[in-house]
């Protein structure tokens, strides 16, 4: 019951503010923040990172294979250059 009374009080205050021409600073501040991008950055849809993860996984796999081939090539060169 207090909640209903609180809502009614807030509505009355809002009506009084509109009729008296008081400055609605909360709404203005909220609009200013939205325009500055602070709120938009928090509320906009986030891009998916699945593709980036897949690319980074492939790069890691390729890098591992290149390192393995490099190790084999180095071992082969060292074996061929070793005198008997």
Secondary structure as UniProt FT lines:
FT   HELIX           2..20
FT   HELIX           25..36
FT   HELIX           38..43
FT   HELIX           50..81
//
